[in-house]
Amino acid sequence: MKNYLLTPGPTPLAPEVVAAMAQPILYHRAKEFEHLFEQIRIDLRYLYETAGDVLLFTSSGTGAMEAAVCNVLSPDQKALVVRGGKFGERWAELCQAYHVKLECIDVEWGESVEPAQVQRHLEQDTEIRAVFVQASETSTGVAHDVQAIGEIVRKFPQTLLVVDAITAMGVSELRTDAWGLDIVVSGSQKGLMLPPGLAFASVSEKAWSFVERAQLPRYYFDFRAEQAAQRKLQNAFTPAISLIMGLAVALQLIRREGLEHVIARHARLARMTRAAVRALGLELLAKRAPSAAVTAVWNPPGVEGKAIVRGLHDRFGITIAGGQGKLSGKIFRLAHLGYVEAGDILMGIAALETVLAQLGVAVTPGSGVAAAEAEFTRNDG
Ligand SMILES: Cc1ncc(COP(=O)(O)O)c(C=O)c1O
């Protein structure tokens, strides 16, 4: 059976990227690698919309999240975490692992944080040294308004804003410098159309001053060591060279399409998916601010746990994601990020309709596809 990937990471690989990764490996201290890395550093700045360094790490995205915690804080300092899903929980767990004092804004899963809540916490507790939030909370398919939060946090010189943009980078608008985002973390297996294994972190001027003072232990993920090495077009340790060769091409693909167009494509795919799901009588988990990366949908009444995920996989070779944490068995998630286009969405929705009908859900065949097509056409003319 032919296989299709509609998961929120890993995402499908662009063939050009696969071809680049299959090339004979380079030595990471050789001139050829330095040339490649020089262009990558420029292209990462373009992607991030920053004039500063975007550091690269060989790890999954969580590695860069951990780096963001241990490079800016000291033991017993306080962090404010927006906890509205599995990845918000991860920020809290990371802070706890490093004995950072924790204050959380618990957001109902499916809701987006009210930026004014962040402001209230910062005004009431002047000990907070960093705010941690997701730009796109992948477990619930909700976006948090990091632009508005950036406006707030920049008024507090003693506090940094750290954004997990793992499913937002190269997907939705994220203007690192203009929005005052101090550290922005991303990973390779999402909007970058690469396999897992690379993670990235931008570091603002404000954040560098925290890095110098931070007392938490760090070694592999030390921003200072990586900045020093990467400015010399090296990496502090042996990086995932083949992935970096793929990254060079992936970034070129984004440049060729143009970041604006990449963002517009994702927005359209997300709208198509939401229109289809609604037309099928299903309910979105996101109460507002749905993510452009992934659409989370409640299972229709009477449909058992993972039946939809299983049906798509077994009947059509389409892999989508189920729910995570407390949403396990309750939702399914259709992803639309990375190397994905409108045809993939139409195919996924057609298969979804078929599986729903087979599970006994009352759906009008073709209604989801028609809604997605209408959304596609509406934005095409
Ligand atoms: C928003 C978000 N944060 C963090 C992660 C964790 O990244 P990784 O699995 O690459 O460590 C993911 C992965 O799905 C994610 O979507």
The ligand as a Tripos MOL2 file, in Angstrom:
@<TRIPOS>MOLECULE
LIG
   16    16     1     0     0
SMALL
NO_CHARGES

@<TRIPOS>ATOM
      1 C1          5.0190   22.2390   19.9800 C.3       1 LIG1
      2 C2          6.0270   21.1440   20.1790 C.ar      1 LIG1
      3 N1          6.9490   21.2820   21.1370 N.ar      1 LIG1
      4 C3          7.8660   20.3460   21.3580 C.ar      1 LIG1
      5 C4          7.8950   19.1850   20.6080 C.ar      1 LIG1
      6 C5          8.9210   18.1670   20.9090 C.3       1 LIG1
      7 O1          9.8230   18.0540   19.8680 O.3       1 LIG1
      8 P1         10.6850   16.7510   19.6740 P.3       1 LIG1
      9 O2          9.7470   15.5950   19.6510 O.co2     1 LIG1
     10 O3         11.3770   17.0080   18.3570 O.co2     1 LIG1
     11 O4         11.6400   16.6800   20.8120 O.co2     1 LIG1
     12 C6          6.9530   18.9810   19.6170 C.ar      1 LIG1
     13 C7          6.9390   17.7360   18.8460 C.2       1 LIG1
     14 O5          5.9300   17.3130   18.3440 O.2       1 LIG1
     15 C8          5.9870   20.0010   19.3900 C.ar      1 LIG1
     16 O6          5.0740   19.8580   18.4310 O.3       1 LIG1
@<TRIPOS>BOND
     1     1     2 1
     2     2     3 ar
     3     2    15 ar
     4     3     4 ar
     5     4     5 ar
     6     5     6 1
     7     5    12 ar
     8     6     7 1
     9     7     8 1
    10     8     9 2
    11     8    10 1
    12     8    11 1
    13    12    13 1
    14    12    15 ar
    15    13    14 2
    16    15    16 1
@<TRIPOS>SUBSTRUCTURE
     1 LIG1         1 GROUP 0 **** ****
